Amino acid sequence: MAAINVYNQKGEIIEQMELPEFLTAQWKPDLVHQVVKSIMANRRKPVAHTKTRAEVSGGGKKPWRQKGTGRSRHGSIRSPLWKGGGTTFGPRSEKIYTEKINKKMLRAALISVLSKKVLDGEIKIFDTLELASNKTKPLAVLLQKIINNKSAVLLFPENNKNIRLASRNLEGIKSLPASQANAYDVLNSKEVIMDKKTLENYGK
């Protein structure tokens, strides 16, 4: 079975770890596409909003009489035919874009993406990820050694407050509690960083 390098907090390789069996999962592009599409749809917040002729102000009076003027007949200046009138079939902010996706598919897509990252050599494992303080500089220096300015997603244990605070100001680094990781965030970064314990928890 393949092995992966394990780093210490000085950025040195200290051992090779045998890959857990779940990280040999087959790459499933169709599943990953479906899950990523649903994640993006669920994050979508519609902003564009147009008013229909019923919502545009004015137009309570017929602009001119029906017959005898030589002009075309109109009942309201707020018709979609008029400048400043309502919009027909325009975007509406109340439109719902959410797509339902079940937990099994979310997990399977995440495991598939992690497995691909391993194959591509784009996953970095630490023996442990602990910081003495929440200062950004020590973490920035460490990551510079390991990923050399590439974009990365840093997955850390829920209770690791120092990692969360130290990493939130790093350019190109997205930090997430491991339990909140998903296929989109992992796929959207060049490198994935986590410790051994976090990796093992994904296999449970």
PATILUM-437002 format. One line per field, with one value per atom (N, C-alpha, C): residue number from 1; atom name; y, z, x. Coordinates in nm, 4 decimals. Example, Ala and Ser with C-alpha at 12.3 -4.5 7.8 and 13.67 -1.06 7.14 Angstrom:
! residues 2
pos <- c(1	1	1	2	2	2);
site <- c(N	CA	C	N	CA	C);
py <- c(-0.5690	-0.4500	-0.3300	-0.2250	-0.1060	0.0030);
pz <- c(0.7800	0.7800	0.7800	0.7080	0.7140	0.7870);
px <- c(1.3190	1.2300	1.3200	1.2850	1.3670	1.2900);
//
This chain:
! residues 204
pos <- c(1	1	1	2	2	2	3	3	3	4	4	4	5	5	5	6	6	6	7	7	7	8	8	8	9	9	9	10	10	10	11	11	11	12	12	12	13	13	13	14	14	14	15	15	15	16	16	16	17	17	17	18	18	18	19	19	19	20	20	20	21	21	21	22	22	22	23	23	23	24	24	24	25	25	25	26	26	26	27	27	27	28	28	28	29	29	29	30	30	30	31	31	31	32	32	32	33	33	33	34	34	34	35	35	35	36	36	36	37	37	37	38	38	38	39	39	39	40	40	40	41	41	41	42	42	42	43	43	43	44	44	44	45	45	45	46	46	46	47	47	47	48	48	48	49	49	49	50	50	50	51	51	51	52	52	52	53	53	53	54	54	54	55	55	55	56	56	56	57	57	57	58	58	58	59	59	59	60	60	60	61	61	61	62	62	62	63	63	63	64	64	64	65	65	65	66	66	66	67	67	67	68	68	68	69	69	69	70	70	70	71	71	71	72	72	72	73	73	73	74	74	74	75	75	75	76	76	76	77	77	77	78	78	78	79	79	79	80	80	80	81	81	81	82	82	82	83	83	83	84	84	84	85	85	85	86	86	86	87	87	87	88	88	88	89	89	89	90	90	90	91	91	91	92	92	92	93	93	93	94	94	94	95	95	95	96	96	96	97	97	97	98	98	98	99	99	99	100	100	100	101	101	101	102	102	102	103	103	103	104	104	104	105	105	105	106	106	106	107	107	107	108	108	108	109	109	109	110	110	110	111	111	111	112	112	112	113	113	113	114	114	114	115	115	115	116	116	116	117	117	117	118	118	118	119	119	119	120	120	120	121	121	121	122	122	122	123	123	123	124	124	124	125	125	125	126	126	126	127	127	127	128	128	128	129	129	129	130	130	130	131	131	131	132	132	132	133	133	133	134	134	134	135	135	135	136	136	136	137	137	137	138	138	138	139	139	139	140	140	140	141	141	141	142	142	142	143	143	143	144	144	144	145	145	145	146	146	146	147	147	147	148	148	148	149	149	149	150	150	150	151	151	151	152	152	152	153	153	153	154	154	154	155	155	155	156	156	156	157	157	157	158	158	158	159	159	159	160	160	160	161	161	161	162	162	162	163	163	163	164	164	164	165	165	165	166	166	166	167	167	167	168	168	168	169	169	169	170	170	170	171	171	171	172	172	172	173	173	173	174	174	174	175	175	175	176	176	176	177	177	177	178	178	178	179	179	179	180	180	180	181	181	181	182	182	182	183	183	183	184	184	184	185	185	185	186	186	186	187	187	187	188	188	188	189	189	189	190	190	190	191	191	191	192	192	192	193	193	193	194	194	194	195	195	195	196	196	196	197	197	197	198	198	198	199	199	199	200	200	200	201	201	201	202	202	202	203	203	203	204	204	204);
site <- c(N	CA	C	N	CA	C	N	CA	C	N	CA	C	N	CA	C	N	CA	C	N	CA	C	N	CA	C	N	CA	C	N	CA	C	N	CA	C	N	CA	C	N	CA	C	N	CA	C	N	CA	C	N	CA	C	N	CA	C	N	CA	C	N	CA	C	N	CA	C	N	CA	C	N	CA	C	N	CA	C	N	CA	C	N	CA	C	N	CA	C	N	CA	C	N	CA	C	N	CA	C	N	CA	C	N	CA	C	N	CA	C	N	CA	C	N	CA	C	N	CA	C	N	CA	C	N	CA	C	N	CA	C	N	CA	C	N	CA	C	N	CA	C	N	CA	C	N	CA	C	N	CA	C	N	CA	C	N	CA	C	N	CA	C	N	CA	C	N	CA	C	N	CA	C	N	CA	C	N	CA	C	N	CA	C	N	CA	C	N	CA	C	N	CA	C	N	CA	C	N	CA	C	N	CA	C	N	CA	C	N	CA	C	N	CA	C	N	CA	C	N	CA	C	N	CA	C	N	CA	C	N	CA	C	N	CA	C	N	CA	C	N	CA	C	N	CA	C	N	CA	C	N	CA	C	N	CA	C	N	CA	C	N	CA	C	N	CA	C	N	CA	C	N	CA	C	N	CA	C	N	CA	C	N	CA	C	N	CA	C	N	CA	C	N	CA	C	N	CA	C	N	CA	C	N	CA	C	N	CA	C	N	CA	C	N	CA	C	N	CA	C	N	CA	C	N	CA	C	N	CA	C	N	CA	C	N	CA	C	N	CA	C	N	CA	C	N	CA	C	N	CA	C	N	CA	C	N	CA	C	N	CA	C	N	CA	C	N	CA	C	N	CA	C	N	CA	C	N	CA	C	N	CA	C	N	CA	C	N	CA	C	N	CA	C	N	CA	C	N	CA	C	N	CA	C	N	CA	C	N	CA	C	N	CA	C	N	CA	C	N	CA	C	N	CA	C	N	CA	C	N	CA	C	N	CA	C	N	CA	C	N	CA	C	N	CA	C	N	CA	C	N	CA	C	N	CA	C	N	CA	C	N	CA	C	N	CA	C	N	CA	C	N	CA	C	N	CA	C	N	CA	C	N	CA	C	N	CA	C	N	CA	C	N	CA	C	N	CA	C	N	CA	C	N	CA	C	N	CA	C	N	CA	C	N	CA	C	N	CA	C	N	CA	C	N	CA	C	N	CA	C	N	CA	C	N	CA	C	N	CA	C	N	CA	C	N	CA	C	N	CA	C	N	CA	C	N	CA	C	N	CA	C	N	CA	C	N	CA	C	N	CA	C	N	CA	C	N	CA	C	N	CA	C	N	CA	C	N	CA	C	N	CA	C	N	CA	C	N	CA	C	N	CA	C	N	CA	C	N	CA	C	N	CA	C	N	CA	C	N	CA	C	N	CA	C	N	CA	C	N	CA	C	N	CA	C	N	CA	C	N	CA	C	N	CA	C	N	CA	C	N	CA	C	N	CA	C	N	CA	C	N	CA	C	N	CA	C	N	CA	C	N	CA	C	N	CA	C	N	CA	C	N	CA	C	N	CA	C	N	CA	C	N	CA	C	N	CA	C	N	CA	C	N	CA	C	N	CA	C	N	CA	C);
py <- c(-0.1207	0.0000	0.1251	0.2304	0.3544	0.4210	0.5051	0.5766	0.7261	0.8039	0.9497	1.0084	1.1156	1.1790	1.2468	1.2390	1.3071	1.4101	1.5330	1.6430	1.6746	1.7279	1.7830	1.9329	2.0016	2.1435	2.2342	2.1719	2.2490	2.2377	2.1614	2.1431	2.0338	1.9464	1.8366	1.7066	1.6224	1.4902	1.3994	1.3445	1.2608	1.1129	1.0847	0.9442	0.9330	0.8102	0.7830	0.7033	0.7515	0.6901	0.6092	0.4878	0.4050	0.4647	0.4741	0.5354	0.4519	0.5154	0.4420	0.3884	0.2792	0.2132	0.3034	0.3895	0.4720	0.5739	0.6030	0.6989	0.6361	0.5102	0.4459	0.4429	0.5217	0.5257	0.5720	0.5229	0.5570	0.7018	0.7676	0.9037	0.8993	0.9740	0.9721	1.1126	1.1499	1.2880	1.3260	1.2313	1.2636	1.2954	1.2139	1.2376	1.3699	1.3925	1.5159	1.6377	1.6292	1.7405	1.7695	1.6648	1.6822	1.7471	1.7002	1.7532	1.8976	1.9249	2.0607	2.1582	2.1155	2.2010	2.2333	2.1340	2.1567	2.2483	2.2317	2.3177	2.4629	2.4834	2.6196	2.6790	2.5967	2.6449	2.6835	2.6045	2.6315	2.7546	2.7923	2.9129	3.0384	3.0171	3.1294	3.2189	3.3487	3.4452	3.5399	3.5218	3.6059	3.7530	3.8375	3.9817	4.0553	4.0156	4.0838	4.0711	4.1835	4.1825	4.2898	4.2502	4.3464	4.3530	4.4654	4.4836	4.4532	4.3912	4.3675	4.4944	4.4954	4.6140	4.6400	4.5358	4.5537	4.6246	4.6211	4.6766	4.8141	4.8482	4.9785	5.0882	5.1990	5.3063	5.3852	5.4446	5.5261	5.4428	5.5083	5.4372	5.4095	5.4840	5.4590	5.5156	5.6054	5.6728	5.6317	5.6149	5.5847	5.7055	5.6840	5.7993	5.8878	5.8328	5.9106	5.8274	5.8922	5.8214	5.7115	5.6176	5.4970	5.5286	5.6167	5.6391	5.7880	5.8150	5.9524	6.0285	5.9742	6.0482	6.0130	5.8992	5.8534	5.7714	5.7728	5.6935	5.5557	5.4657	5.3306	5.3348	5.2425	5.2417	5.1900	5.2552	5.2144	5.2358	5.1473	5.1591	5.2078	5.1956	5.2353	5.2656	5.3661	5.3984	5.3017	5.2085	5.1103	4.9744	4.9721	4.8511	4.8175	4.6905	4.6527	4.7136	4.7643	4.8263	4.9659	5.0253	5.1631	5.1694	5.2764	5.3027	5.3333	5.2696	5.2879	5.1996	5.1171	5.0258	4.8995	4.8102	4.6846	4.5948	4.4946	4.3996	4.2657	4.2074	4.0767	3.9674	3.8714	3.7565	3.7968	3.9054	3.9468	3.8660	3.8817	3.8089	3.8541	3.7614	3.7910	3.7397	3.8224	3.7844	3.6744	3.6495	3.5440	3.4056	3.3985	3.2686	3.1756	3.0504	2.9527	2.8662	2.8663	2.7907	2.6639	2.6433	2.5330	2.3969	2.3096	2.1725	2.0772	1.9809	1.8861	1.7794	1.7465	1.6409	1.5638	1.4316	1.3566	1.3420	1.3062	1.3021	1.1974	1.0850	0.9798	1.0300	1.1045	1.1579	1.2641	1.3486	1.4504	1.3868	1.2821	1.2144	1.1414	1.0706	0.9953	1.0891	1.2061	1.3036	1.3570	1.3850	1.4342	1.3312	1.2044	1.0976	1.0810	1.0908	1.0793	1.1902	1.3129	1.4265	1.4122	1.3708	1.3499	1.2429	1.1361	1.0282	1.0795	1.1649	1.2221	1.3148	1.3905	1.4791	1.3986	1.2825	1.1951	1.1489	1.1043	1.0574	1.1680	1.2903	1.4038	1.4643	1.4081	1.4599	1.5962	1.6236	1.7558	1.7536	1.6612	1.6555	1.6480	1.7314	1.7382	1.7013	1.6036	1.5536	1.5902	1.6450	1.6736	1.5682	1.5441	1.4512	1.5103	1.6414	1.7128	1.8592	1.9242	2.0670	2.1409	2.1910	2.2642	2.3910	2.5020	2.6277	2.6755	2.7332	2.7827	2.9094	2.9833	3.1060	3.1188	3.2240	3.2443	3.3432	3.3615	3.4512	3.3908	3.4760	3.4298	3.3924	3.4643	3.4487	3.3066	3.2400	3.1036	3.0081	3.0190	2.9325	2.9689	3.0978	3.1431	3.0906	3.0949	3.0455	2.8959	2.8228	2.6773	2.6411	2.7059	2.6748	2.7151	2.8213	2.8632	2.7517	2.6831	2.5726	2.4558	2.4311	2.3107	2.3305	2.4420	2.4579	2.5686	2.6502	2.7488	2.8379	2.9083	3.0093	2.9545	2.8249	2.7698	2.7901	2.7904	2.7987	2.6667	2.6738	2.5520	2.5629	2.4474	2.4410	2.3706	2.4348	2.3830	2.3279	2.1979	2.1318	2.1036	2.1578	2.1446	2.0928	2.0353	1.9863	2.1005	2.0682	2.1683	2.2579	2.1981	2.2717	2.3442	2.3482	2.4106	2.5589	2.6370	2.7794	2.8551	2.8196	2.8910	2.8777	2.7570	2.7361	2.8184	2.8191	2.8936	3.0423	3.0989	3.2419	3.2770	3.1920	3.2205	3.2110	3.1285	3.1033	3.1918	3.2620	3.3342	3.4554	3.4993	3.6180	3.5838	3.4553	3.4130	3.4152	3.4826	3.4927	3.3560	3.3196	3.1939	3.0712	3.0913	2.9787	2.9864	2.8801	2.8708	2.7699	2.8123	2.7214	2.6818	2.5536	2.4995	2.3955	2.3911	2.2739	2.1501	2.0421	1.9218	1.8710	1.8867	1.8356	1.9164	2.0372	2.1226	2.1160	2.0345	2.0239	1.9605	2.0035	1.9446	1.9373	1.8674	1.8436	1.9740	2.0729	2.1990	2.2712	2.2886	2.3621	2.2904	2.1576	2.0801	2.0872	2.0745	2.0763	2.2147	2.3165	2.4546	2.5037	2.4234	2.4602	2.3656	2.4176	2.3355	2.2287	2.2657	2.1727	2.1536	2.0379	2.0092	1.9806	2.0457	2.0306	1.9850	1.8831	1.8349	1.7528	1.7136	1.6257	1.4807	1.3909	1.2474	1.2105	1.2688	1.2339	1.2741	1.3926	1.4392	1.3458	1.3045	1.2130	1.0810	1.0285	0.9006	0.9121	1.0289	1.0485	1.0430	1.0814	1.0754	0.9319	0.8390	0.6989	0.6284	0.6964	0.6318	0.6382);
pz <- c(0.0000	0.0000	0.0000	-0.0657	-0.0760	0.0604	0.0697	0.1948	0.1661	0.2719	0.2585	0.3643	0.3296	0.4233	0.5372	0.6558	0.7732	0.8193	0.8418	0.8802	1.0290	1.0868	1.2218	1.2105	1.3224	1.3199	1.2839	1.2457	1.1896	1.0372	0.9844	0.8403	0.7900	0.8817	0.8440	0.8323	0.7358	0.7221	0.8311	0.9131	1.0241	1.0055	0.9201	0.8962	0.7718	0.7327	0.6255	0.6835	0.6548	0.7102	0.6013	0.6358	0.5406	0.5202	0.3955	0.3658	0.4204	0.4881	0.5299	0.4073	0.4253	0.3128	0.2458	0.3247	0.2657	0.1652	0.1733	0.0808	-0.0520	-0.0708	-0.2008	-0.2820	-0.2371	-0.3050	-0.4494	-0.5329	-0.6754	-0.6966	-0.7924	-0.8285	-0.8999	-0.8457	-0.8999	-0.9460	-1.0666	-1.1120	-1.1204	-1.1567	-1.1678	-1.0315	-0.9326	-0.7961	-0.7428	-0.7618	-0.7124	-0.7788	-0.9078	-0.9788	-0.9216	-0.8963	-0.8429	-0.7046	-0.6210	-0.4844	-0.4857	-0.5641	-0.5715	-0.6240	-0.7239	-0.7796	-0.6734	-0.5916	-0.4873	-0.3775	-0.3425	-0.2404	-0.2879	-0.4129	-0.4675	-0.4757	-0.5127	-0.5203	-0.3821	-0.2804	-0.1446	-0.0836	-0.1358	-0.0876	-0.1623	-0.2675	-0.3531	-0.2833	-0.2857	-0.2273	-0.3383	-0.3868	-0.4977	-0.4574	-0.5399	-0.5139	-0.6183	-0.7448	-0.8524	-0.8311	-0.8429	-0.8196	-0.9062	-0.9868	-1.0698	-1.0257	-1.0553	-1.0184	-1.1376	-1.1066	-1.2106	-1.2266	-1.3238	-1.3453	-1.2256	-1.1460	-1.0277	-0.9154	-0.9190	-0.8093	-0.8402	-0.9674	-1.0048	-0.9689	-0.9145	-0.8725	-0.9927	-0.9757	-1.0808	-1.1732	-1.2767	-1.3781	-1.3414	-1.2463	-1.2065	-1.3042	-1.3872	-1.4801	-1.6240	-1.7044	-1.8466	-1.9106	-1.9791	-2.0271	-2.1276	-2.2110	-2.3021	-2.3399	-2.3968	-2.4274	-2.5303	-2.5312	-2.6130	-2.7628	-2.8060	-2.9511	-2.9846	-3.1071	-3.1558	-3.1507	-3.0889	-3.0791	-3.1925	-3.2565	-3.3603	-3.3044	-3.1723	-3.1092	-3.0715	-3.0460	-3.0069	-2.8698	-2.8463	-2.7207	-2.6047	-2.4899	-2.3692	-2.2488	-2.1510	-2.0302	-1.9109	-1.9190	-1.8052	-1.8527	-1.7935	-1.8286	-1.7603	-1.6800	-1.6134	-1.6834	-1.8047	-1.8868	-1.9173	-1.9312	-1.9665	-2.0988	-2.1796	-2.3070	-2.2879	-2.1719	-2.1477	-2.0730	-2.1008	-2.0215	-1.8785	-1.7818	-1.6424	-1.6008	-1.6938	-1.6613	-1.5924	-1.5618	-1.4968	-1.5896	-1.5304	-1.6078	-1.6147	-1.7324	-1.7501	-1.7383	-1.6539	-1.6361	-1.5965	-1.5190	-1.4716	-1.3501	-1.3048	-1.1864	-1.0603	-0.9697	-0.8440	-0.7276	-0.6254	-0.5134	-0.4266	-0.4388	-0.3560	-0.4200	-0.5354	-0.6019	-0.5162	-0.5058	-0.4231	-0.5130	-0.4826	-0.5640	-0.4942	-0.3699	-0.2913	-0.3554	-0.3401	-0.3894	-0.2733	-0.2560	-0.1456	-0.1846	-0.0902	-0.1139	0.0166	0.0107	0.1362	0.1910	0.3188	0.3882	0.3301	0.2865	0.2280	0.1038	0.0215	-0.1006	-0.0675	0.0313	0.0735	0.1198	0.2015	0.2538	0.1425	0.0566	-0.0520	-0.1455	-0.1718	-0.2587	-0.1922	-0.0615	0.0116	0.0104	0.0378	0.0384	-0.1011	-0.2033	-0.3411	-0.3741	-0.3318	-0.3573	-0.2782	-0.1514	-0.0704	-0.1323	-0.1820	-0.2460	-0.3694	-0.4448	-0.5639	-0.5246	-0.4178	-0.3700	-0.3294	-0.2691	-0.2310	-0.3563	-0.4558	-0.5818	-0.6496	-0.6402	-0.7049	-0.6183	-0.4980	-0.4081	-0.3517	-0.3343	-0.2903	-0.1505	-0.0692	0.0693	0.1619	0.2641	0.3575	0.4970	0.5576	0.6892	0.7938	0.9059	1.0195	1.1274	1.2070	1.3191	1.4178	1.4372	1.5206	1.4795	1.4944	1.4631	1.5898	1.6593	1.7832	1.7828	1.8227	1.8343	1.9783	2.0235	2.1612	2.1781	2.0676	2.0739	1.9446	1.9390	1.8179	1.7209	1.7315	1.6419	1.5017	1.4022	1.2630	1.2127	1.2555	1.1957	1.2040	1.3216	1.3267	1.2284	1.2155	1.1226	0.9780	0.9502	0.8145	0.7717	0.8625	0.8334	0.8063	0.8875	0.8709	0.7366	0.7039	0.5789	0.4563	0.4706	0.3604	0.3238	0.4261	0.4023	0.3317	0.3692	0.3219	0.1858	0.1688	0.0458	-0.0474	-0.0001	-0.0871	-0.1637	-0.0873	-0.1430	-0.2279	-0.2241	-0.2970	-0.2131	-0.2776	-0.2022	-0.1284	-0.0135	0.0665	0.1542	0.1873	0.2881	0.4091	0.5236	0.6481	0.7334	0.7564	0.8335	0.9737	1.0735	1.2113	1.3028	1.4185	1.5140	1.5648	1.5998	1.6428	1.7555	1.8514	1.9729	1.9614	1.8427	1.8268	1.7945	1.8993	1.8820	1.8253	1.8685	1.8222	1.6715	1.6189	1.4741	1.3988	1.4507	1.3846	1.3774	1.4882	1.4923	1.4136	1.4223	1.3546	1.2032	1.1555	1.0110	0.9378	1.0107	0.9431	0.8635	0.8915	0.8239	0.7176	0.6852	0.5892	0.4470	0.3579	0.2189	0.1504	0.0835	0.0085	0.0925	0.2235	0.3138	0.3633	0.3429	0.3980	0.5113	0.6306	0.7453	0.7852	0.8123	0.8457	0.9556	1.0490	1.1371	1.0503	1.0844	0.9997	0.9719	1.0691	1.0519	0.9498	0.9163	0.8214	0.6794	0.6608	0.5283	0.4288	0.3056	0.2004	0.0708	-0.0266	-0.1532	-0.2242	-0.2169	-0.2881	-0.2328	-0.0997	-0.0392	-0.0595	-0.0520	-0.0709	-0.2172	-0.3075	-0.4508	-0.4968	-0.4281	-0.4680	-0.4256	-0.3494	-0.3033	-0.3626	-0.3840	-0.4429	-0.3448	-0.2178	-0.1171	-0.0040	0.0603	0.1787	0.2941	0.4079	0.5238	0.6432	0.7119	0.8340	0.9152	1.0355	1.1135	1.1039	1.1582	1.1464	1.2075	1.3231	1.3931	1.3107	1.2507	1.1671	1.0489	0.9868	0.8731	0.9136	1.0281	1.0751	1.1059	1.1563	1.1900	1.0669	0.9515	0.8286	0.7882	0.8371	0.8018	0.8914	0.9960	1.0927	1.0449);
px <- c(0.0843	0.0000	0.0874	0.0416	0.1183	0.1333	0.2362	0.2622	0.2664	0.2530	0.2531	0.3454	0.4156	0.5081	0.4327	0.4921	0.4369	0.5395	0.4938	0.5822	0.5670	0.6757	0.6636	0.6385	0.6336	0.5979	0.7147	0.8272	0.9389	0.9415	0.8452	0.8400	0.9313	0.9760	1.0659	0.9876	1.0269	0.9648	1.0204	0.9329	0.9797	0.9467	0.8487	0.8132	0.7263	0.7029	0.6075	0.4922	0.3733	0.2529	0.1833	0.1451	0.0710	-0.0677	-0.1074	-0.2369	-0.3519	-0.4477	-0.5679	-0.6414	-0.7108	-0.7776	-0.8810	-0.9476	-1.0536	-0.9985	-0.8671	-0.8076	-0.7651	-0.8023	-0.7787	-0.9091	-1.0061	-1.1367	-1.1214	-1.2092	-1.2068	-1.2514	-1.1887	-1.2284	-1.3631	-1.4606	-1.5967	-1.6360	-1.5966	-1.6214	-1.7688	-1.8544	-1.9975	-2.0581	-2.0228	-2.0716	-2.0181	-1.8876	-1.8250	-1.8896	-1.9156	-1.9799	-2.1185	-2.1943	-2.3300	-2.3269	-2.2344	-2.2247	-2.1742	-2.0703	-2.0153	-2.1204	-2.1955	-2.3020	-2.4068	-2.4419	-2.5426	-2.4880	-2.3588	-2.2976	-2.2975	-2.2595	-2.2566	-2.3973	-2.4943	-2.6329	-2.6845	-2.6488	-2.6963	-2.6302	-2.5139	-2.4463	-2.4931	-2.5664	-2.6058	-2.7071	-2.6811	-2.7732	-2.8193	-2.9417	-2.9892	-2.9949	-2.9382	-2.9375	-3.0218	-3.0078	-3.0808	-3.2317	-3.2998	-3.4446	-3.5098	-3.6057	-3.6788	-3.8246	-3.8875	-4.0280	-4.1190	-4.2300	-4.3307	-4.4148	-4.5054	-4.5893	-4.6805	-4.7066	-4.7912	-4.7165	-4.5817	-4.5016	-4.4430	-4.4330	-4.3771	-4.4771	-4.4267	-4.5176	-4.5698	-4.6862	-4.7465	-4.8337	-4.8817	-4.9588	-5.1022	-5.1566	-5.2948	-5.3971	-5.3488	-5.4411	-5.4082	-5.5095	-5.4886	-5.4190	-5.3024	-5.2246	-5.2983	-5.3782	-5.4634	-5.5850	-5.6836	-5.8074	-5.7836	-5.8746	-5.8584	-5.8546	-5.9424	-5.9560	-5.9450	-5.9074	-5.9123	-5.7821	-5.6780	-5.5510	-5.4556	-5.4770	-5.3848	-5.2698	-5.2576	-5.1511	-5.2036	-5.1087	-5.1510	-5.2157	-5.3051	-5.3810	-5.2948	-5.3055	-5.2330	-5.3226	-5.3060	-5.3868	-5.3072	-5.1705	-5.0875	-4.9457	-4.8852	-4.7459	-4.6484	-4.6988	-4.6131	-4.6174	-4.6701	-4.6655	-4.5191	-4.4835	-4.3457	-4.2984	-4.3917	-4.3541	-4.2958	-4.3202	-4.2786	-4.1453	-4.0695	-3.9500	-3.9932	-3.9287	-3.9678	-4.0828	-4.1290	-4.2384	-4.1885	-4.2789	-4.2424	-4.1614	-4.0978	-4.0170	-4.0896	-4.0902	-4.1527	-4.0469	-4.0707	-3.9809	-3.8381	-3.8261	-3.6937	-3.6508	-3.5237	-3.4765	-3.5481	-3.5737	-3.6432	-3.5594	-3.5433	-3.4564	-3.5161	-3.6457	-3.7064	-3.6949	-3.6306	-3.6159	-3.5297	-3.5707	-3.4987	-3.4107	-3.2795	-3.1847	-3.1348	-3.1736	-3.1172	-3.1436	-3.0461	-3.0572	-3.0295	-3.1164	-3.0998	-2.9977	-2.9117	-2.8129	-2.7974	-2.7926	-2.7888	-2.6467	-2.6378	-2.5086	-2.4143	-2.4699	-2.3858	-2.3132	-2.3842	-2.3235	-2.2190	-2.2485	-2.1521	-2.0220	-2.0355	-1.9168	-1.8414	-1.9141	-1.8501	-1.7733	-1.8305	-1.7632	-1.6369	-1.6439	-1.5269	-1.4145	-1.4485	-1.3479	-1.2873	-1.3700	-1.3219	-1.2217	-1.2529	-1.1636	-1.0340	-1.0438	-0.9230	-0.8336	-0.8949	-0.8186	-0.7445	-0.8115	-0.7469	-0.6327	-0.6511	-0.5451	-0.4216	-0.4441	-0.3325	-0.2584	-0.3330	-0.2722	-0.1916	-0.2405	-0.1739	-0.0636	-0.0432	0.0603	0.0272	-0.1017	-0.1454	-0.2071	-0.1624	-0.2109	-0.0899	-0.0890	0.0231	-0.0276	0.0403	-0.0013	0.1033	0.0580	0.1456	0.1234	0.2277	0.2095	0.1101	0.1202	0.0225	0.0214	-0.0906	-0.1008	-0.1403	-0.0412	-0.0664	0.0175	-0.0406	0.0321	0.0283	0.1400	0.1467	0.0637	0.0447	-0.0353	-0.1157	-0.1956	-0.2763	-0.2122	-0.0803	-0.0080	0.0016	-0.0096	-0.0100	0.1289	0.2323	0.3656	0.4222	0.4198	0.4757	0.4081	0.2766	0.2037	0.2369	0.2503	0.2837	0.4206	0.5174	0.6532	0.6502	0.5753	0.5648	0.5010	0.3910	0.3214	0.4031	0.4826	0.5690	0.6677	0.7183	0.8126	0.7449	0.6197	0.5508	0.4838	0.4140	0.3332	0.3816	0.4753	0.5417	0.4427	0.3617	0.2689	0.1544	0.1307	0.0162	-0.1099	-0.2244	-0.3499	-0.3711	-0.4329	-0.4513	-0.5747	-0.6299	-0.7352	-0.6754	-0.6868	-0.6300	-0.7434	-0.7412	-0.8467	-0.7951	-0.8626	-0.8139	-0.9245	-0.8873	-0.9878	-1.0759	-1.1979	-1.2970	-1.2461	-1.1752	-1.1385	-1.0050	-0.9441	-0.8124	-0.8287	-0.8481	-0.8764	-0.7565	-0.6353	-0.5161	-0.4955	-0.5162	-0.5026	-0.6074	-0.7284	-0.8371	-0.8049	-0.7572	-0.7285	-0.6024	-0.5010	-0.3736	-0.3849	-0.4759	-0.4835	-0.5835	-0.6682	-0.7768	-0.7280	-0.6033	-0.5507	-0.4467	-0.4329	-0.3310	-0.3862	-0.3154	-0.3595	-0.3522	-0.4595	-0.4618	-0.4906	-0.5100	-0.5367	-0.6806	-0.7548	-0.8910	-0.8855	-0.9196	-0.9156	-1.0572	-1.0745	-1.2062	-1.1937	-1.2887	-1.2957	-1.3146	-1.2463	-1.2470	-1.3881	-1.4775	-1.6140	-1.6943	-1.6465	-1.7186	-1.6616	-1.5595	-1.4964	-1.5930	-1.5832	-1.6663	-1.5862	-1.6416	-1.5712	-1.5356	-1.6233	-1.5986	-1.4764	-1.4700	-1.3589	-1.2258	-1.2279	-1.1050	-1.0606	-1.1545	-1.1233	-1.0795	-1.1270	-1.1011	-0.9633	-0.8888	-0.7552	-0.6520	-0.5334	-0.4274	-0.3803	-0.3652	-0.3138	-0.4150	-0.4059	-0.4877	-0.3923	-0.4162	-0.3282	-0.4110	-0.3624	-0.4290	-0.3301	-0.3694	-0.2814	-0.3295	-0.2481	-0.2764	-0.4111	-0.4393	-0.5630	-0.6856	-0.6792	-0.7904	-0.8117	-0.7013	-0.7103	-0.7752	-0.7333	-0.7880	-0.9372	-0.9787	-1.1204	-1.2106	-1.1579	-1.2373	-1.2690	-1.1886	-1.2109	-1.3097	-1.3562	-1.4468	-1.5908);
//
